[in-house]
C-alpha cells in the first residue's frame, strides 16, 4: 500500500523513511520531530541518513494539526510610512528563518489593529515579530494562545530607546553651533507616526542638557509648496541660525528645498540633519548630513530569538551602538 502511494505521489513521507531505515514509523516520527534523545545513537543515525537520502521534508500541515500552531512567522507592521528598510528587514528575517523551516508572512495592521490581532489568533503562527503594532494587553492575549512574541513583553530590547538616541545625536550635531535654534521636522502623513515623536523627544532632551531651547515641532509634506508653507513660520523671518532635525532624509530634502525658496544659505542660516543615510541624500548638493542606522544588526537580534526553542538573551542593547553620524555639508 505504501509503495503504491509513493508511486502516485512525489512527496516523501515518514513511512518512506521508515521503510528505508528498517524501523517502525513511530520510532522514525519521534526522531524526525525532535525526540531522538529517547533512542540510541545508531537508531538516530539510521533515521537521519534515510531522511537525507530521500530528501525528506516534514509536512507543515500535519505538524500544524498535531501541535495547534503553524510554521509561520508573522511580521506585524504598523500603518506608517516606511522606506526601503522594510523590504530589507523582511527579506533578512525570511532568509534567516528559512534555515529552520519557517515561513514569513507580513501582516499590515492598517487602521484597525484589532482585526490584525483576531487574524493572528486565528492563524496560530509559531511566532509574531511585533513592530510596535500591539498594546501590552494584546501581547498578553497572543502569548496566552501559545504564540511567541518577539520582542517579548519582558524583553530588555527597547525600540523607543534607539529612536530617542537618534534624536539626541541629531541635536548634538546641530548644536555644535550653540547659537542655533532647533526645529524638529516631522513627516506630514495621514498614517501613524510611531517613531517621529520619540526622535523629537530625544532632540528635546539633548537640547535641554546643552542649555538650548526646546525645539519647535513642524510636520512637513514631501512636496515643494507644502513644505514651504509648513515651514514658513520658522523660515520666512528666522531669529538667527536654525538647526533642523528631520524625521528622515526625504523630509530633509523637503526642508532644504523650502530653505532655498526663502533665499537662506545652508548650513550658515539653516543647518539640516536627516536619518537613514539614503543614496539620494549623499548625491544631493550640498551633501546631506544624516544618521545611519545599522538595521541589519538590529534585525539579527530579533532573528537570533526566532528559532524554535531559543530564548531572547535578555542582554540590554546599547542604542548608541546601532547609530552613526554620517557627516555631510548641511550641518
C-alpha positions in Angstrom: 0.0 0.0 0.0 2.8 2.5 0.9 4.7 1.6 -2.3 1.6 2.3 -4.3 1.1 5.6 -2.6 4.7 6.6 -3.2 4.4 5.8 -6.9 1.3 8.1 -7.1 2.9 11.0 -5.3 6.3 12.7 -5.4 6.1 13.6 -1.7 8.3 11.6 0.6 6.6 10.7 3.9 7.8 9.4 7.2 6.5 5.9 6.0 9.1 6.0 3.3 11.9 7.0 5.7 10.8 4.2 8.0 10.9 1.7 5.1 14.4 2.7 4.1 15.7 2.8 7.7 14.1 -0.5 8.5 12.5 1.0 11.6 8.9 1.5 12.8 7.1 4.6 11.7 6.6 5.5 15.4 10.3 5.5 16.0 11.1 7.5 12.8 8.3 10.0 13.6 9.7 10.7 17.1 13.3 11.2 15.8 12.1 13.4 13.0 10.1 15.5 15.4 12.9 16.3 17.7 12.6 13.5 20.3 15.6 11.5 19.2 17.1 11.6 22.7 14.8 8.6 23.5 16.8 6.4 21.2 20.4 5.3 20.9 22.8 7.0 18.5 22.7 4.2 15.9 18.9 4.5 15.6 19.1 8.3 15.2 21.8 8.0 12.6 19.8 5.5 10.6 16.8 7.8 10.6 18.9 10.8 9.7 20.7 9.0 6.8 17.4 7.7 5.4 15.8 11.1 5.6 18.7 12.8 3.8 18.9 10.1 1.1 15.2 10.6 0.4 15.4 14.4 0.7 12.6 14.2 3.3 10.8 17.4 4.3 8.2 17.4 7.2 4.6 18.2 6.4 3.8 21.6 7.7 0.1 21.0 7.5 0.5 17.8 9.5 2.6 19.5 12.1 0.1 22.3 12.5 -2.7 19.8 13.1 -0.6 18.0 15.7 0.7 21.0 17.6 -2.1 23.5 17.0 0.3 26.1 15.6 1.7 26.6 12.1 5.3 27.0 10.9 4.7 30.7 10.2 6.4 33.8 11.5 4.1 36.8 11.2 5.8 40.1 10.9 3.2 42.6 12.2 3.8 46.0 10.6 2.0 49.2 11.7 0.3 51.6 9.2 3.2 54.0 9.0 5.5 55.4 6.3 8.4 53.0 5.6 11.4 53.4 3.3 13.2 50.6 1.6 14.4 49.4 5.0 11.1 47.5 5.5 11.7 45.3 2.4 15.3 44.7 3.5 14.2 43.8 7.0 11.5 41.3 5.8 14.0 39.7 3.4 16.6 39.3 6.1 14.0 37.7 8.5 12.7 35.4 5.8 16.2 34.3 4.7 17.4 33.5 8.3 14.1 31.8 9.4 14.2 29.5 6.3 17.2 27.8 7.8 14.9 26.2 10.4 11.9 25.5 8.1 9.8 28.6 8.9 7.9 30.8 6.5 7.4 34.5 6.9 4.1 36.3 6.4 3.8 40.1 6.6 0.6 41.5 8.1 -0.1 45.2 7.8 -2.1 46.4 10.8 -3.8 49.2 8.8 -6.1 51.5 10.8 -7.6 48.6 12.7 -5.1 46.7 14.9 -8.0 44.7 16.4 -8.6 42.9 13.2 -4.9 42.1 12.9 -5.0 40.6 16.4 -8.0 38.5 15.5 -6.4 37.3 12.3 -3.2 36.3 14.2 -5.1 34.4 16.8 -6.9 32.5 14.0 -3.7 31.8 12.1 -1.9 30.4 15.2 1.6 31.2 13.9 4.6 30.0 15.8 6.0 33.5 16.3 4.9 37.1 15.9 7.5 39.8 15.3 5.9 42.9 16.7 7.0 46.2 15.2 5.1 48.2 17.8 1.6 47.2 16.5 0.1 45.7 19.6 -0.7 47.0 23.1 0.6 45.2 26.2 -2.9 43.7 26.6 -2.9 42.4 23.0 0.5 40.8 23.5 -0.7 39.1 26.6 -3.5 37.6 24.6 -1.2 36.4 21.9 1.3 34.8 24.4 -1.6 33.2 26.3 -2.6 31.5 23.0 0.8 29.8 22.9 2.3 32.1 20.3 5.8 33.5 20.9 6.1 37.3 20.6 9.4 38.9 19.7 10.4 41.2 21.4 8.7 39.7 24.4 6.8 41.7 27.0 9.7 41.3 29.4 12.4 41.9 26.8 15.2 44.3 27.6 15.2 45.4 23.9 13.7 48.9 23.8 12.8 50.1 20.3 12.0 53.6 21.7 15.5 53.9 23.1 17.0 53.8 19.6 14.6 56.4 18.3 15.4 58.7 21.2 19.1 58.2 20.7 18.7 59.2 17.0 17.1 62.5 18.0 19.8 63.2 20.6 22.5 62.6 18.1 20.9 64.9 15.6 20.5 67.7 18.1 24.1 67.2 19.4 25.4 67.6 15.8 23.4 70.8 15.1 24.2 72.4 18.5 27.9 72.2 17.9 27.0 75.8 16.8 25.4 77.0 20.1 23.6 79.9 18.6 21.3 77.7 16.5 17.7 77.4 17.4 16.4 73.9 17.0 13.4 72.8 15.0 12.2 69.2 14.6 10.7 68.5 11.2 8.3 65.5 11.4 6.6 63.9 8.4 3.2 65.1 7.5 1.2 62.0 6.7 -2.3 60.6 7.4 -0.8 57.4 8.7 0.5 56.6 12.1 3.8 58.1 13.3 5.3 55.7 15.8 8.9 56.8 15.5 9.0 60.6 14.9 7.7 61.6 18.4 10.4 59.6 20.1 13.1 61.2 17.9 11.7 64.6 18.7 11.7 63.8 22.4 15.4 62.8 22.1 16.2 66.0 20.4 14.5 68.0 23.2 16.3 66.0 25.9 19.7 66.7 24.3 18.8 70.4 23.8 17.9 70.7 27.5 21.1 69.1 28.5 23.0 71.6 26.5 21.1 74.6 27.7 19.3 75.2 24.4 15.6 76.0 23.9 13.0 73.2 23.4 12.8 72.5 19.6 9.6 73.6 17.8 7.8 70.7 16.0 6.7 71.1 12.4 5.0 68.5 10.2 6.4 68.8 6.7 4.8 67.4 3.5 7.0 65.8 0.9 6.4 68.4 -1.8 7.9 71.8 -2.5 4.9 74.1 -1.9 3.6 72.1 1.0 7.0 72.1 2.7 7.4 75.9 2.1 4.0 76.7 3.7 4.6 74.4 6.7 8.0 75.9 7.3 7.1 79.5 6.6 6.7 80.4 10.3 10.3 79.4 11.1 12.0 80.2 7.7 10.4 83.4 6.5 11.9 85.6 9.2 14.4 83.4 11.2 15.6 84.7 14.5 19.2 83.8 14.0 20.6 80.5 12.6 18.4 77.4 12.6 19.2 73.8 13.1 16.5 71.4 11.7 16.4 67.8 12.8 14.5 65.8 10.2 12.4 62.6 10.6 14.3 61.1 7.6 16.3 62.0 4.6 13.2 62.7 2.5 11.9 65.3 5.0 15.4 66.8 5.0 15.3 67.2 1.2 11.9 69.0 1.6 13.4 71.3 4.3 16.4 72.1 2.1 14.1 72.9 -0.8 12.0 75.2 1.4 15.1 76.9 2.8 16.3 77.7 -0.8 12.9 79.1 -1.7 13.3 81.6 1.1 16.8 82.5 0.0 18.5 81.1 3.0 22.0 79.7 2.9 23.0 76.1 4.1 24.4 75.5 6.6 25.1 79.1 7.8 21.4 80.1 8.2 19.7 76.7 8.1 21.6 73.5 9.1 19.9 70.1 8.5 20.4 66.6 9.7 18.4 63.6 8.3 18.0 60.0 9.1 18.6 56.8 7.1 21.7 57.6 5.1 20.0 57.2 1.7 21.9 57.2 -1.6 19.9 60.2 -2.8 20.8 62.2 0.3 24.5 61.5 -0.4 24.1 62.6 -4.0 22.5 65.9 -3.1 24.3 69.2 -3.3 25.1 70.1 -0.6 25.6 66.6 0.6 23.3 65.7 3.4 24.4 65.2 7.0 22.4 62.2 8.2 22.2 59.4 10.8 22.9 55.8 9.6 21.0 53.1 11.4 22.5 49.6 11.4 19.2 47.9 10.7 20.7 44.5 9.8 22.4 44.3 13.2 19.1 45.1 14.9 17.2 42.5 12.9 19.9 39.9 13.8 18.9 40.5 17.5 15.3 39.5 16.5 16.3 36.6 14.3 18.5 35.1 17.0 15.4 34.5 19.0 13.2 33.2 16.2 14.5 29.6 16.1 12.1 27.3 18.0 13.4 26.5 21.4 15.6 29.6 21.6 15.0 32.4 24.1 15.9 36.1 23.9 19.3 36.7 25.5 17.9 39.4 27.9 21.0 41.4 27.2 20.1 45.1 27.2 21.1 46.7 23.9 23.0 49.9 23.8 21.1 52.1 21.3 24.2 54.3 20.5 26.0 51.3 19.1 23.5 51.0 16.3 23.5 54.6 15.0 26.3 56.6 13.4 26.6 60.2 12.3 27.4 60.5 8.6 29.0 63.9 8.2 27.9 66.0 5.2 27.7 69.6 4.1 24.4 70.6 5.6 25.4 70.9 9.2 
